[in-house]
Amino acid sequence: MNRIGTISLLAFGVAALNAHALEARQSPYDKIVESNLFKLQAKPILPPPPPPVNQPPKVALTGITTILGKRLAFISVEGTKLHPTESMILAEGQAANGIEVKGIDEKAGVVRIFNCGELQILNFEVPKASGMRANPAPMASPSPAAPVQARLESLMTPEEQTALIELQRIKFQQEGNPIHVILPPTDLNPNE
């Protein structure tokens, strides 16, 4: 070996020894780590979450028609955060967006569909979990509430009604309110 080779071999050996010495040398701070003053623990390694199960979208039957002799189903597909609620009209045998209509029974109000490969039978009942509400039947507008006095009078005897009218008459007279003149006459005060 020549002299340059020997020197480089020695230099390489010294560098390797220094690197090994650095690794073996303890730091004055190693005792802090060993004492674990704050009771630190390594982060547990959790298994990855299971892949999400693809559930078919919630579907509701909103109508059936047999216009021009062709049976059609009106179907509403509940939306997600990324996709809005979708409405579609499908005939028997037609498919759209993973929903295929297999049969329509307009008399029973039932539609059989395949929803992403899963057989479902739809009727006009609104699914409770979907959050959609059916349009309730139109309600008759409520009659205006009877005045409190009229409701009380219907629960009173004729004598109690007479006493109430006279008490109101006296109260209005003391207040100087001219309404006391228009109160109906009673057995106790026939002149008014």
Buried (B, 14 or more C-beta within 10 A) or exposed (E): EEEEEEEEEEEEEEEEEEEEEEEEEEEEEEEEEEEEEEEEEEEEEEEEEEEEEEEBBBBBBBBBEEEEEEBBBBBBBBEEEEEEBBEBBBEBEEEEEBBBBBEBEEEEBBBBBBBBEEEBEBEEEBEEEBEBEEEEEEEEEEEEEEEEEEEEBEEEEEEEBBBBBBEBBEEBBEEEEEEBEEBEEBEEBEEB
